[in-house]
């Protein structure tokens, strides 16, 4: 079972990494849901076309968008 180091680092077991295709140097994303953490290997191009066809709300400034100050 992995343990958390003093620096809050966790070593993932090789067998688990192999099952989901994580290799040394890969980028991962950690998503939190309640008290559960999910580690996801990022894939290049996975979001390609995700926003295709989305229309911008031109009444919202970049600053408002970055800070979530809009309705």
Residue pairs with C-beta under 8 A, 6 or more apart in sequence:
2 10
2 11
2 12
2 13
3 10
4 10
12 22
12 39
16 22
17 23
20 41
21 41
22 28
22 39
22 41
26 41
26 42
27 41
27 42
28 39
28 40
28 41
28 42
29 39
29 40
29 42
30 37
30 38
30 39
30 40
31 37
31 38
31 40
32 38
57 70
60 70
63 69
64 70
